[in-house]
């Protein structure tokens, strides 16, 4: 009790000190625990193929779990596991649950029986230090088709596995250059894609075993994501940018390689497509120029989704459907959380559950798409979130929140990875600016390729230009801007601290790259076929001239140029940006006498899965930014006591 009292006394909440927030009517200070550890939040609802059961993500007590029950029953049971994804077998008798237990991205698949009270889980392909991914479920059976790098850590072979037991059946061995295996719903291998130099060959399996016939050849820098094989492998759907700037939905002839465009947006790439389970025809195509948009091909579904969306922006997505396409789960996501509904033919929508942000939506802020012009004339898109309760947002402290990748993008809605952090920062009193700088995906081939050779160059200029845009509009206080990011975003934060220290009052780096050349030299084995992409954009560390340029763009070698406080955080099991990257940077900063705080997370890797680590990350962030920018902090959260027990 004495210890608890001392902690509460020492860690009291503090109000804002920045002048622009002094008279603001800020909403209630939301506890950190509500952003990272809600026991009431649920999501990822999946309906079984027979339409009789439903599974979802939730908690069992204080433990992460996958729940399953009859669709109208009270027979729910929980499989206690921290999962990444869940899917029913085609016969609806089994659940496959994908998880990364230690954060090292050696992804595992576990299976559990749907019926009965049994909550035991069995690993589908038990093997240490290997990665397993679910490729397909086999109709009319319990079998799963999976890929695994068990044999060769650099590439993935194809297996068929029965969840009831028995040895996995090897279907085909990867010759060393196959990046995709095309399996249809019957479990038959129909096609593959393999790399040959700067070309990707898409091939179909001929009549004789091992007889592969090339149907199309393309540049490996083109995107052709094939899915929905049907008609005994003669047809498929794909999202393609072959011969075009933006990714479009095409019907792919798997005998000739010909593409027939079905739908495209003139503004942005298509995100993804939902197919009918019954006909294998497209139901919905999704894209996001600013606010979310969708093209619904089924009139019945279009009417139902529009009714759920209402008259305000919303990202309305079909999460799952049964074999008849008349029992569906649909997530309705906004910038303040997501709610999931069950749709059934002839019935009103049934509310199933909501995410953490939706549970606290009343105190959250609105995000708006923004556009500005970079110094070289390139249009840049992003999002601006202003703290609620500030009537005239002028000269606010601001956080530039940089997304990772860099081949990714910031998005509007609760599906965005940084959404909770964005709302957390806004609740603390900060304007939050998110920028889809050049190199970000989603805006077409040309926008992405403008990033070649531009790490710590024009990619960073786009971020600085975003800050200037916010300052010129009167939104941001130029003396109180922080840069925050994870992965490539963490690299950007350190570039901001060491290349343009005059722009930023402080920097927060999470699992960030500090030495580009050594990042690639220590890459996981299964990056092997993807490394040429990195070489195209930043260089090959084996080439001396390239390495010199990479070192010149690496924050590690500019530690002495840092001027402002830096917070560095890293998961110790990170297989992508290994812990060494942060260790080296912290040592260099301390040697140079710079102000740096360093935090590590046990049991996590490239991004935290454990709520206890996220609690620490958020608490460290709010205290650090309160000193640097003058926002508010919640102080000691009593969940921190519970976190020490995990």
C-alpha positions as CSV (number, residue, x, y, z in Angstrom):
1,X,0.0,0.0,0.0
2,X,2.9,2.4,0.8
3,X,4.4,1.6,-2.6
4,X,1.1,2.2,-4.4
5,X,0.5,5.5,-2.6
6,X,4.0,6.7,-3.5
7,X,3.6,5.8,-7.1
8,X,0.2,7.6,-7.3
9,X,1.7,10.7,-5.6
10,X,4.8,10.8,-7.9
11,X,2.9,10.1,-11.1
12,X,-0.1,12.5,-10.8
13,X,-1.8,13.8,-14.0
14,X,-0.7,17.2,-15.2
15,X,-2.5,19.8,-17.2
16,X,-1.2,21.5,-20.4
17,X,1.5,24.1,-20.2
18,X,1.5,25.3,-23.8
19,X,-0.2,28.8,-24.1
20,X,-2.6,27.7,-26.9
21,X,-4.1,25.1,-24.6
22,X,-4.3,27.1,-21.4
23,X,-7.9,28.2,-21.9
24,X,-9.1,25.4,-24.1
25,X,-12.1,23.2,-23.0
26,X,-10.3,19.9,-23.7
27,X,-12.4,16.8,-23.3
28,X,-11.8,14.4,-20.4
29,X,-8.3,12.9,-20.1
30,X,-8.8,9.4,-21.3
31,X,-6.7,6.9,-19.3
32,X,-3.9,5.1,-21.2
33,X,-5.4,1.8,-20.3
34,X,-8.5,2.6,-22.4
35,X,-6.3,2.9,-25.5
36,X,-4.4,-0.4,-25.0
37,X,-6.3,-2.9,-22.8
38,X,-10.1,-2.7,-22.9
39,X,-11.7,-5.9,-21.8
40,X,-15.0,-4.9,-23.6
41,X,-13.6,-4.3,-27.1
42,X,-14.1,-7.0,-29.8
43,X,-13.5,-7.2,-33.5
44,X,-12.6,-9.4,-36.5
45,X,-15.9,-11.2,-36.5
46,X,-16.0,-14.2,-38.9
47,X,-19.1,-16.2,-39.9
48,X,-18.6,-19.8,-40.7
49,X,-19.1,-21.1,-44.2
50,X,-22.3,-23.0,-43.2
51,X,-23.6,-19.8,-41.6
52,X,-24.2,-21.4,-38.3
53,X,-21.4,-20.1,-36.1
54,X,-19.4,-17.0,-35.5
55,X,-15.9,-16.3,-34.2
56,X,-14.2,-13.1,-33.0
57,X,-11.3,-11.5,-31.2
58,X,-11.9,-10.6,-27.5
59,X,-10.6,-11.3,-24.1
60,X,-11.2,-14.0,-21.5
61,X,-10.9,-12.3,-18.2
62,X,-7.7,-10.3,-18.8
63,X,-6.2,-12.7,-21.4
64,X,-6.5,-12.2,-25.2
65,X,-8.7,-14.9,-26.7
66,X,-10.6,-16.1,-29.8
67,X,-14.2,-16.7,-29.1
68,X,-16.7,-18.9,-31.0
69,X,-20.4,-19.6,-30.6
70,X,-23.5,-20.7,-32.5
71,X,-24.7,-17.7,-34.4
72,X,-27.8,-17.3,-32.2
73,X,-26.7,-19.4,-29.2
74,X,-25.3,-18.9,-25.7
75,X,-22.7,-21.6,-26.1
76,X,-19.7,-19.3,-26.4
77,X,-16.2,-20.7,-25.6
78,X,-12.8,-19.0,-25.6
79,X,-9.5,-20.2,-27.0
80,X,-6.9,-18.3,-24.9
81,X,-4.3,-17.0,-27.4
82,X,-3.0,-13.7,-28.6
83,X,-3.9,-14.0,-32.3
84,X,-3.1,-12.2,-35.6
85,X,-6.0,-13.8,-37.6
86,X,-8.7,-16.5,-37.5
87,X,-10.5,-18.5,-40.1
88,X,-12.9,-21.4,-40.2
89,X,-12.2,-24.6,-42.2
90,X,-14.4,-25.0,-45.2
91,X,-16.6,-27.6,-43.4
92,X,-17.0,-25.2,-40.4
93,X,-15.7,-27.8,-38.0
94,X,-12.3,-26.2,-37.1
95,X,-10.8,-22.8,-36.4
96,X,-7.3,-21.9,-37.7
97,X,-5.7,-19.2,-35.6
98,X,-2.5,-17.5,-36.7
99,X,-0.3,-16.1,-34.0
100,X,3.2,-14.7,-33.4
101,X,3.8,-15.8,-29.8
102,X,7.1,-14.1,-29.2
103,X,7.0,-11.2,-31.6
104,X,9.9,-12.6,-33.7
105,X,7.6,-13.1,-36.8
106,X,8.0,-16.9,-36.7
107,X,4.3,-17.1,-37.4
108,X,2.5,-20.2,-36.2
109,X,-0.9,-21.6,-37.0
110,X,-3.0,-23.3,-34.2
111,X,-6.2,-25.2,-34.7
112,X,-9.2,-25.9,-32.4
113,X,-12.5,-27.7,-32.6
114,X,-15.5,-25.5,-33.1
115,X,-18.0,-27.9,-31.5
116,X,-18.0,-29.0,-27.9
117,X,-16.5,-27.6,-24.7
118,X,-12.9,-28.4,-25.7
119,X,-10.6,-25.3,-25.8
120,X,-7.3,-27.0,-26.5
121,X,-5.2,-25.8,-29.4
122,X,-2.9,-27.8,-31.4
123,X,-0.1,-26.4,-33.6
124,X,-0.7,-27.2,-37.2
125,X,2.9,-27.5,-38.3
126,X,5.1,-27.5,-35.2
127,X,8.7,-26.5,-36.0
128,X,11.0,-24.1,-34.3
129,X,12.3,-21.0,-36.1
130,X,10.0,-21.3,-39.1
131,X,7.2,-19.3,-40.6
132,X,3.8,-20.7,-41.6
133,X,1.0,-18.9,-43.5
134,X,-2.5,-20.0,-44.4
135,X,-3.0,-20.1,-48.2
136,X,-6.5,-21.6,-48.6
137,X,-9.2,-23.8,-47.0
138,X,-10.2,-26.9,-49.0
139,X,-13.9,-27.0,-49.8
140,X,-15.8,-30.1,-48.6
141,X,-13.1,-30.9,-46.0
142,X,-11.4,-29.8,-42.8
143,X,-8.0,-29.5,-44.6
144,X,-5.9,-26.4,-44.8
145,X,-3.3,-25.4,-47.5
146,X,-0.4,-23.6,-46.0
147,X,3.0,-22.3,-47.0
148,X,6.1,-22.9,-44.8
149,X,9.8,-22.1,-44.9
150,X,10.6,-25.2,-42.8
151,X,12.9,-26.8,-45.4
152,X,14.6,-23.6,-46.6
153,X,14.3,-20.4,-44.6
154,X,14.6,-18.3,-47.7
155,X,11.5,-19.6,-49.5
156,X,8.1,-21.2,-48.9
157,X,7.0,-24.7,-49.9
158,X,3.3,-25.7,-50.2
159,X,1.6,-28.2,-47.8
160,X,-1.8,-29.7,-47.2
161,X,-2.6,-30.3,-43.5
162,X,-5.5,-32.0,-41.7
163,X,-6.2,-30.4,-38.4
164,X,-7.3,-33.7,-36.8
165,X,-3.7,-34.9,-37.0
166,X,-1.3,-36.7,-39.2
167,X,1.8,-35.5,-41.0
168,X,1.6,-32.5,-43.3
169,X,1.6,-33.5,-47.0
170,X,4.2,-31.7,-49.1
171,X,2.4,-30.6,-52.3
172,X,5.3,-28.9,-54.1
173,X,8.9,-27.8,-53.3
174,X,10.0,-24.2,-54.0
175,X,12.8,-24.3,-56.6
176,X,14.2,-21.1,-54.9
177,X,12.5,-18.3,-56.8
178,X,8.7,-18.8,-56.5
179,X,7.0,-15.9,-54.7
180,X,3.3,-17.1,-55.0
181,X,1.5,-20.4,-55.2
182,X,-1.9,-20.4,-56.8
183,X,-4.3,-22.9,-55.2
184,X,-8.0,-23.0,-55.8
185,X,-10.8,-23.8,-53.4
186,X,-10.6,-27.5,-54.2
187,X,-7.1,-27.6,-52.9
188,X,-5.6,-28.0,-56.4
189,X,-2.3,-26.3,-57.3
190,X,-3.0,-24.4,-60.5
191,X,-0.4,-21.7,-60.9
192,X,2.7,-20.0,-59.6
193,X,4.8,-16.8,-60.0
194,X,8.5,-17.0,-60.1
195,X,11.3,-14.4,-60.3
196,X,13.8,-14.5,-63.1
197,X,16.2,-11.5,-63.0
198,X,14.1,-8.4,-63.5
199,X,11.1,-10.4,-64.7
200,X,8.3,-12.2,-63.0
201,X,6.8,-15.2,-64.8
202,X,3.2,-16.2,-64.1
203,X,2.8,-19.9,-65.0
204,X,0.0,-22.5,-64.9
205,X,0.5,-26.1,-64.3
206,X,0.2,-28.2,-67.4
207,X,-1.4,-31.7,-67.8
208,X,1.8,-33.5,-66.8
209,X,3.2,-33.2,-63.2
210,X,5.9,-30.6,-63.0
211,X,5.1,-29.2,-66.5
212,X,4.8,-25.4,-66.0
213,X,3.6,-23.3,-68.9
214,X,4.3,-19.5,-69.0
215,X,1.1,-17.5,-69.5
216,X,2.5,-14.0,-69.0
217,X,5.8,-12.3,-68.3
218,X,6.1,-8.9,-66.6
219,X,8.6,-6.6,-65.0
220,X,9.2,-7.5,-61.4
221,X,8.5,-3.9,-60.6
222,X,4.9,-4.2,-61.8
223,X,2.3,-5.3,-59.3
224,X,0.0,-8.2,-60.2
225,X,-1.7,-9.6,-57.1
226,X,-3.7,-12.7,-58.2
227,X,-6.5,-14.2,-56.1
228,X,-9.8,-16.0,-56.6
229,X,-8.7,-18.8,-58.9
230,X,-11.8,-20.4,-60.5
231,X,-13.0,-22.3,-63.5
232,X,-10.5,-25.1,-62.8
233,X,-7.7,-22.6,-62.8
234,X,-8.5,-21.0,-66.1
235,X,-9.7,-17.7,-64.7
236,X,-8.7,-15.5,-61.8
237,X,-9.0,-12.0,-60.4
238,X,-6.1,-9.7,-59.9
239,X,-5.2,-6.2,-58.7
240,X,-2.8,-5.0,-61.4
241,X,-0.9,-1.9,-62.5
242,X,0.6,-3.5,-65.7
243,X,0.5,-0.8,-68.3
244,X,-1.2,1.7,-65.9
245,X,-0.2,4.0,-63.0
246,X,-3.0,2.9,-60.6
247,X,-3.8,-0.5,-59.3
248,X,-7.1,-1.7,-61.0
249,X,-9.3,-4.8,-60.6
250,X,-8.9,-7.0,-63.6
251,X,-10.2,-10.4,-64.8
252,X,-7.2,-12.5,-65.6
253,X,-7.2,-15.2,-68.3
254,X,-4.9,-17.8,-66.8
255,X,-4.4,-19.4,-70.3
256,X,-3.4,-16.3,-72.2
257,X,-2.4,-13.8,-69.5
258,X,-4.9,-11.2,-70.9
259,X,-6.4,-8.7,-68.5
260,X,-9.9,-7.3,-68.7
261,X,-10.3,-4.2,-66.5
262,X,-13.4,-4.3,-64.4
263,X,-13.0,-1.3,-62.1
264,X,-10.4,1.4,-61.3
265,X,-10.2,4.7,-59.5
266,X,-8.6,7.6,-61.4
267,X,-7.3,9.1,-58.1
268,X,-5.7,6.2,-56.1
269,X,-4.9,2.5,-56.2
270,X,-7.6,0.0,-55.3
271,X,-7.0,-1.3,-51.7
272,X,-8.6,-4.8,-52.0
273,X,-11.6,-6.7,-53.2
274,X,-14.2,-8.9,-51.6
275,X,-15.3,-11.9,-53.7
276,X,-18.5,-13.8,-53.5
277,X,-18.0,-17.1,-51.9
278,X,-20.9,-18.5,-54.0
279,X,-20.0,-17.3,-57.5
280,X,-16.4,-16.1,-57.1
281,X,-17.5,-12.8,-58.7
282,X,-16.5,-9.4,-57.1
283,X,-18.9,-8.1,-54.4
284,X,-17.0,-4.9,-53.3
285,X,-13.9,-3.0,-54.3
286,X,-12.4,-0.6,-51.8
287,X,-10.2,2.5,-52.3
288,X,-9.4,5.6,-50.3
289,X,-8.6,8.9,-52.0
290,X,-9.2,10.8,-48.8
291,X,-12.2,9.4,-47.1
292,X,-13.0,5.7,-47.8
293,X,-14.9,4.8,-50.9
294,X,-16.3,1.6,-52.3
295,X,-17.7,0.1,-55.4
296,X,-20.4,-2.5,-54.7
297,X,-21.3,-4.8,-57.5
298,X,-24.3,-6.6,-55.9
299,X,-27.5,-4.4,-55.6
300,X,-28.8,-6.2,-52.5
301,X,-25.5,-5.7,-50.8
302,X,-25.1,-2.1,-51.9
303,X,-28.4,-1.1,-50.3
304,X,-27.5,-2.9,-47.0
305,X,-24.0,-1.3,-46.8
306,X,-25.3,2.2,-47.6
307,X,-27.8,1.9,-44.8
308,X,-25.1,1.0,-42.3
309,X,-22.8,3.8,-43.5
310,X,-25.4,6.5,-43.0
311,X,-24.7,10.0,-44.3
312,X,-21.2,10.5,-42.9
313,X,-17.8,9.2,-44.0
314,X,-17.3,5.5,-43.1
315,X,-15.2,2.6,-44.1
316,X,-17.8,-0.1,-44.5
317,X,-16.2,-3.5,-45.2
318,X,-17.5,-7.0,-45.6
319,X,-15.4,-9.0,-43.1
320,X,-16.8,-12.4,-43.9
321,X,-19.6,-14.3,-45.5
322,X,-21.1,-17.7,-45.5
323,X,-21.3,-19.9,-48.6
324,X,-24.6,-18.4,-49.7
325,X,-23.5,-14.7,-49.4
326,X,-26.6,-14.0,-47.3
327,X,-25.0,-14.2,-43.9
328,X,-22.3,-11.6,-43.5
329,X,-20.3,-9.7,-40.9
330,X,-19.7,-6.1,-41.8
331,X,-17.4,-3.6,-40.0
332,X,-18.3,0.1,-40.0
333,X,-15.1,2.0,-39.2
334,X,-14.8,5.8,-38.7
335,X,-12.0,8.0,-37.3
336,X,-13.5,7.3,-33.9
337,X,-13.6,3.5,-33.9
338,X,-15.3,0.5,-35.5
339,X,-18.5,-1.4,-34.9
340,X,-19.4,-4.7,-36.4
341,X,-22.8,-6.0,-37.5
342,X,-24.3,-9.3,-38.6
343,X,-26.3,-9.1,-41.8
344,X,-28.8,-11.7,-42.7
345,X,-31.3,-11.8,-45.5
346,X,-34.7,-10.6,-44.4
347,X,-33.5,-9.4,-41.0
348,X,-32.4,-6.1,-39.5
349,X,-28.7,-5.7,-38.9
350,X,-27.6,-7.1,-35.5
351,X,-24.9,-5.3,-33.6
352,X,-22.1,-7.6,-32.6
353,X,-19.4,-5.6,-30.9
354,X,-17.0,-2.6,-31.1
355,X,-13.3,-1.7,-30.8
356,X,-11.6,0.2,-28.0
357,X,-11.8,3.5,-29.8
358,X,-15.6,3.1,-30.4
359,X,-16.1,2.6,-26.7
360,X,-14.6,6.0,-25.9
361,X,-15.7,7.7,-29.1
362,X,-17.5,10.6,-27.3
363,X,-14.1,12.0,-26.2
364,X,-12.2,11.6,-29.5
365,X,-11.3,14.0,-32.3
366,X,-12.2,14.2,-36.0
367,X,-9.6,13.6,-38.7
368,X,-9.8,15.3,-42.1
369,X,-8.0,14.6,-45.4
370,X,-5.5,17.4,-46.4
371,X,-3.5,18.1,-49.5
372,X,-0.5,20.4,-50.0
373,X,2.2,20.9,-52.6
374,X,5.8,19.8,-51.9
375,X,8.6,22.2,-52.8
376,X,9.2,20.5,-56.1
377,X,5.5,20.7,-57.1
378,X,4.4,17.1,-56.1
379,X,0.9,16.9,-54.6
380,X,1.1,15.4,-51.1
381,X,-1.9,13.9,-49.3
382,X,-2.4,13.2,-45.6
383,X,-4.6,13.7,-42.6
384,X,-4.9,16.3,-39.9
385,X,-6.4,15.6,-36.5
386,X,-7.0,18.6,-34.1
387,X,-7.6,18.2,-30.4
388,X,-11.3,18.4,-29.4
389,X,-12.3,21.3,-27.3
390,X,-10.0,23.9,-29.0
391,X,-12.4,26.4,-30.5
392,X,-9.8,28.3,-32.6
393,X,-6.9,25.9,-33.3
394,X,-4.0,28.4,-33.5
395,X,-0.4,27.8,-32.8
396,X,-0.9,24.4,-31.3
397,X,1.8,22.0,-30.3
398,X,1.9,19.4,-33.0
399,X,3.1,15.9,-33.6
400,X,4.2,14.8,-37.1
401,X,3.2,11.1,-37.0
402,X,5.2,9.3,-39.8
403,X,4.0,6.0,-41.1
404,X,6.3,3.0,-41.6
405,X,7.0,1.0,-44.7
406,X,7.9,3.2,-46.4
407,X,5.7,1.3,-48.9
408,X,2.5,1.8,-46.9
409,X,0.2,4.7,-46.3
410,X,-1.8,6.5,-43.6
411,X,-5.5,5.9,-43.8
412,X,-8.7,7.3,-42.4
413,X,-10.7,5.1,-40.1
414,X,-10.2,2.6,-37.3
415,X,-8.5,0.1,-39.7
416,X,-5.4,2.4,-39.6
417,X,-2.5,0.9,-37.5
418,X,-1.7,4.2,-35.9
419,X,-5.3,5.2,-35.2
420,X,-5.2,4.6,-31.4
421,X,-1.9,6.5,-31.1
422,X,-3.3,9.4,-33.2
423,X,-6.3,9.7,-31.0
424,X,-4.2,9.4,-27.9
425,X,-2.0,12.2,-29.0
426,X,-5.0,14.4,-29.9
427,X,-6.5,13.8,-26.5
428,X,-3.3,15.0,-24.8
429,X,-3.8,18.3,-26.6
430,X,-1.7,17.9,-29.8
431,X,-2.5,18.6,-33.4
432,X,-1.5,15.4,-35.3
433,X,-0.3,15.6,-38.9
434,X,0.1,12.4,-41.0
435,X,1.7,12.6,-44.4
436,X,1.7,10.2,-47.3
437,X,5.1,11.3,-48.6
438,X,6.5,10.1,-51.9
439,X,7.2,6.4,-51.7
440,X,3.9,5.8,-49.9
441,X,1.7,3.2,-51.5
442,X,-1.9,3.9,-52.6
443,X,-1.3,6.8,-54.9
444,X,0.0,5.0,-58.0
445,X,3.3,3.9,-59.4
446,X,4.7,7.3,-60.2
447,X,4.2,8.6,-56.6
448,X,6.0,5.6,-55.2
449,X,8.9,5.6,-57.7
450,X,9.7,9.2,-56.9
451,X,11.2,7.9,-53.7
452,X,14.0,6.1,-55.4
453,X,17.3,7.4,-54.0
454,X,15.4,9.8,-51.8
455,X,15.8,8.4,-48.2
456,X,16.8,11.4,-46.1
457,X,16.2,13.5,-49.2
458,X,13.0,14.5,-50.9
459,X,11.0,11.9,-48.8
460,X,12.1,13.9,-45.8
461,X,11.5,17.2,-47.6
462,X,7.8,16.2,-48.0
463,X,7.5,15.8,-44.2
464,X,9.2,19.2,-43.5
465,X,7.0,20.8,-46.1
466,X,4.0,19.3,-44.3
467,X,5.2,21.0,-41.1
468,X,5.6,24.3,-43.0
469,X,2.1,23.9,-44.4
470,X,0.7,23.5,-40.9
471,X,2.7,26.5,-39.6
472,X,1.6,28.7,-42.5
473,X,-2.0,27.9,-41.9
474,X,-1.6,28.9,-38.3
475,X,-2.3,25.5,-36.9
476,X,1.1,24.6,-35.6
477,X,3.5,26.4,-33.3
478,X,6.8,26.2,-35.2
479,X,8.8,26.0,-32.0
480,X,6.7,23.1,-30.6
481,X,6.6,20.3,-33.3
482,X,7.7,16.8,-32.5
483,X,8.4,14.0,-35.1
484,X,7.2,10.5,-34.1
485,X,7.3,7.3,-36.1
486,X,7.9,3.5,-36.1
487,X,10.0,1.4,-38.4
488,X,10.7,3.6,-41.5
489,X,8.8,6.3,-39.5
490,X,11.3,5.8,-36.7
491,X,14.1,6.3,-39.2
492,X,12.3,9.5,-40.3
493,X,12.1,10.6,-36.7
494,X,15.9,10.2,-36.3
495,X,16.5,11.9,-39.7
496,X,14.5,14.8,-38.4
497,X,16.6,14.8,-35.2
498,X,19.9,14.6,-37.0
499,X,19.4,16.2,-40.4
500,X,16.9,18.9,-39.7
501,X,17.1,19.5,-35.9
502,X,16.0,23.1,-36.3
503,X,12.5,22.0,-37.4
504,X,11.7,19.7,-34.5
505,X,11.5,20.3,-30.8
506,X,12.0,16.5,-30.0
507,X,11.8,13.1,-31.7
508,X,10.3,9.7,-30.8
509,X,11.7,6.7,-32.6
510,X,10.1,3.2,-32.3
511,X,11.9,0.2,-33.9
512,X,13.6,2.6,-36.3
513,X,16.4,2.1,-38.8
514,X,19.6,3.8,-37.9
515,X,22.1,2.1,-40.3
516,X,20.5,1.3,-43.7
517,X,23.3,-0.9,-45.0
518,X,23.5,-3.1,-41.9
519,X,19.7,-3.4,-41.9
520,X,19.8,-5.1,-45.3
521,X,22.9,-7.2,-44.4
522,X,21.0,-8.6,-41.3
523,X,17.6,-9.0,-43.0
524,X,15.6,-12.2,-42.2
525,X,16.3,-15.0,-44.7
526,X,12.8,-14.9,-46.2
527,X,13.5,-11.3,-47.4
528,X,15.9,-12.8,-49.9
529,X,13.6,-12.5,-53.0
530,X,12.5,-9.0,-52.0
531,X,15.9,-7.5,-51.4
532,X,16.3,-6.3,-55.0
533,X,13.3,-3.9,-54.3
534,X,15.4,-2.4,-51.5
535,X,18.4,-2.2,-53.7
536,X,16.4,-0.3,-56.3
537,X,15.3,2.3,-53.8
538,X,18.3,2.7,-51.4
539,X,21.2,0.7,-52.9
540,X,23.1,-2.5,-52.4
541,X,25.4,-2.5,-49.4
542,X,27.8,-4.9,-51.3
543,X,28.5,-2.1,-53.8
544,X,31.0,0.4,-52.2
545,X,29.5,3.5,-53.9
546,X,26.0,2.5,-52.8
547,X,27.1,1.8,-49.3
548,X,28.7,5.2,-49.0
549,X,25.4,6.8,-50.0
550,X,23.5,4.6,-47.6
551,X,25.8,5.6,-44.7
552,X,25.4,9.2,-45.6
553,X,21.6,8.8,-45.2
554,X,21.9,6.9,-41.9
555,X,21.2,8.7,-38.7
556,X,23.7,6.6,-36.8
557,X,26.5,8.5,-38.5
558,X,25.1,12.0,-37.7
559,X,24.5,11.5,-33.9
560,X,26.6,14.6,-33.1
561,X,24.2,16.8,-35.1
562,X,21.2,16.1,-32.7
563,X,20.2,19.1,-30.7
564,X,16.9,18.2,-29.1
565,X,15.6,15.4,-26.8
566,X,15.1,12.0,-28.3
567,X,13.1,9.0,-27.0
568,X,14.0,5.6,-28.5
569,X,11.9,2.4,-28.0
570,X,12.4,-1.1,-29.4
571,X,11.1,-4.6,-29.0
572,X,13.9,-7.0,-28.2
573,X,12.7,-9.8,-30.5
574,X,12.4,-7.6,-33.6
575,X,13.6,-9.7,-36.6
576,X,13.4,-6.9,-39.2
577,X,15.0,-3.9,-37.5
578,X,17.1,-5.7,-35.0
579,X,17.7,-4.4,-31.5
580,X,21.3,-3.6,-32.5
581,X,20.0,-0.7,-34.6
582,X,18.7,1.2,-31.5
583,X,21.6,0.0,-29.3
584,X,24.1,1.6,-31.7
585,X,22.2,4.8,-32.0
586,X,21.8,5.2,-28.2
587,X,25.5,4.6,-27.7
588,X,26.4,7.1,-30.4
589,X,24.1,9.8,-28.9
590,X,25.3,9.2,-25.4
591,X,28.9,9.3,-26.6
592,X,28.2,12.7,-28.2
593,X,26.6,13.9,-25.0
594,X,23.0,14.1,-26.4
595,X,19.7,13.9,-24.5
596,X,18.3,10.4,-25.2
597,X,15.9,8.2,-23.3
598,X,15.9,4.4,-24.1
599,X,13.2,1.8,-23.5
600,X,13.0,-1.8,-24.6
601,X,10.1,-4.2,-24.7
602,X,10.5,-7.8,-23.7
603,X,8.4,-10.4,-25.5
604,X,7.7,-8.2,-28.5
605,X,9.3,-7.4,-31.8
606,X,8.6,-5.1,-34.7
607,X,5.5,-3.5,-33.1
608,X,4.0,-4.4,-29.8
609,X,1.3,-7.1,-29.4
610,X,1.4,-7.2,-25.6
611,X,-0.9,-4.7,-23.9
612,X,1.6,-4.3,-21.1
613,X,4.3,-3.1,-23.5
614,X,1.9,-0.7,-25.2
615,X,0.9,0.7,-21.9
616,X,4.5,1.5,-21.2
617,X,5.0,2.9,-24.7
618,X,2.1,5.3,-24.3
619,X,3.0,6.3,-20.8
620,X,6.6,7.1,-21.8
621,X,5.3,9.0,-24.9
622,X,2.9,11.3,-23.0
623,X,5.4,12.2,-20.3
624,X,8.2,12.8,-22.9
625,X,6.0,15.0,-25.1
626,X,4.5,16.9,-22.1
627,X,8.0,18.1,-21.3
628,X,8.9,18.8,-24.9
629,X,5.6,20.3,-26.3
630,X,3.5,21.3,-23.3
631,X,0.6,19.0,-23.7
632,X,-1.0,17.1,-20.8
633,X,-0.2,13.7,-19.3
634,X,-2.4,11.3,-17.3
635,X,0.4,10.3,-14.9
636,X,0.6,6.8,-13.3
637,X,-2.0,4.4,-14.5
638,X,-3.0,1.8,-12.0
639,X,-2.9,-0.8,-14.8
640,X,0.8,-0.4,-14.6
641,X,0.7,-2.4,-11.3
642,X,-1.1,-5.3,-13.1
643,X,1.4,-5.0,-16.0
644,X,4.3,-5.9,-13.8
645,X,2.6,-9.3,-13.1
646,X,2.6,-10.3,-16.8
